Amino acid sequence: APRLHNNLDLSSELYKRHHKPRSLLIRAQTEPYLSTTITRPIHIIPSSKTMATLSPRDNLNARVKGSSHIDFKTATTGVAAKSMRNEISHLVSTCDEHAKKQAFDTEMQSFFYLFTRYLSERAKSVDLDWDRIKSPADDQIVAYDSLSQPHDHNNLNKLAVLKVNGGLGTSMGMTGAKSALEVKDDMTFLDLTVRQIEHLNTSNRVDVPLILMTSFNTHEDTLRIIKKYANQQLRITTFNQSRYPRIFKESLLPCPKRADDDKKHWYPPGHGDLYNALLYSGVLDQLLSEGKEYLFVSNSDNLGAVVDEKILQHMIDSQAEFLMEVTDKTKADIKGGTLIDYEGSIRLLEIAQVPSEHVEDFKSVRKFKIFNTNNLWINLKALKRIMETEGMELEIIINPKMNEDGQPVVQLETAAGAAIKHFKNGHGINVPRSRFLPVKSCSDLLLIKSDIYSLQHGQLVLNESRMFETTPVIKLGDHFKKIQQFQKRFKKIPKIIELDHLTVTGDVNFGRNVTLRGTVIIVANEGQRIDIPDGCILENRLLSGNLNMIV
């Protein structure tokens, strides 16, 4: 073995020695990466002929070749890389089943590559030069209203829809797949998505498949849930994204000691893992073999992310390889990622990448007027070309966490939108706010469940009785934070068609058929309780204290 000096490209050397990618076919057949619910007799699992079109060794070598040069400046950084490599080798050795060991080995090699990039960037203090960051140029953001009307519905046959379905909704107190939460008229996120695409297919006589990217947290749940759609006019494919080990912040060693260690020691590495997961699962090649050319990606909890033929038509006409839907930033969106012009090229900037002294600048709506909805449109042939040649080198997002023992740990993640820099003619589309309706909290859930929206073929439609196109601002306190608390405190969702602003804090309970209008603020201080009775109408009211109202 060659002697390693402190200034040698240690991570690159280790990567070349130990990054021996396994057959993509082996991975697809041995790991629960690809599973399908099929409603028509269509072959989904990739054949060896299909899989042989891509050389995994060539692909990974191209990624190493296209990577930025890694030159560690300190011996400690080199030691950290070597220690991590040894720990990963041990983790792989604890995987007993041969077939699973091969797939797990490949996954750990990908993690090691990300980890060594993190070490290199940390040693070099690689940061964006804030002075070179500019607002996007006019030609980098296209207004939705300027898009042409679609003129050929058959273009839909070139489209597939992918939902990022790896989240648990832990911030809302959920333990299962977030997409299984009932959000409107007894239907879940997934129910609404299936209804939307089934209507799209039947009304236009096209075949748009639905693809679900799950995580190890949601995969089994999702497989159980999609069984009920077996008789729908829709093909559903699921595949699993990567599982990476959390690392201790101080030692930079992995938290798990064995491959089968508890889930709490592992994490899905963000939706930027989409591209590797599509490739390794065989789904990318399968879509291309079916004649699919475009992929519409969105988060499963964004109820505004429906297929839009105008955007698809624009993608075809403009020959853009990547489109990102953005929308105007409000005070509620100040932490959302934004598109920037960086030395003449378009880039995604996330708040985690911003130096602390510039965070307030990032939040400003004057310089950064738009934010990323994570509705992405991707040219599949271009994606295949990039993965086979330069590969994806997405900005690393460092997500600090605390484990159950109170020890600081780190998750290394990437964002799917950051890939825009790799595609030709990638740009943003400034879309109406109606295309961004996420449910991240119970405050969002109250809005979606209310009479502000109705459903048409699984799509949310603003109530015509609403005088303004804007939706009310809703702020529910900690007593409403978890879904179980939310359901207990609302006997029935209030009527809020004329509501402008609602703030509720403390121990507050709502009866049936309550109507809220204008600005309503309800505050129950600690040790106090407020019960809003059945049939109560509150208009421009401030309630506080300890109240048991009588109508």
Buried (B, 14 or more C-beta within 10 A) or exposed (E): EEEEEEEBBBBBBBBEEBBEBBBBBBBBBBBBBBBBBBBEEEEBBBEEEBBEEBEBEEBBBBBBEBBEEBBBEEEEBBBBBBBBBEBBEEBBEBBEEEBBBBBBBBBBBBBBBBBBBBBBBBBBEEEBEEEEBEBBEEEBBBEBEEBEEBEEEEBBBBBBBBBBBBBBBEEBEBEBBBBBBBBBEEBBBBBBBBBBBBBBBEEBEBBBBBBBBBBBBBBEBBBEBBEEBEEBBBBBBBBBBBBBBBBBBEEBBBBBBEBEBEEEBBBBBBBBBBBBBBBBBBBBBBBBBBEBBBBBBBBBBBBBBBBBBBBBBBBBEEEBBBBBBBBBBEEEBBEBBBBBBBEEEBBBBBBBBBEEEBEEBBBEBEEBBBBBBBBBBBBBEBBBBBBBBBBBBBBBBBBEEEEEEEBEBBBBBBBBBBBBBBBEBBBBBBBEBBBBBBBBBBBBBBBBBBBBBEBEBBBBEBEEEBEEEEBBBBBBBEBBBBBEBBEEBBBEBBBBBBBBBBBBBBBBBBBEBBBBBBBBBBBBEEEBBBBBBEEBEBEEBEBBEEBEEEE
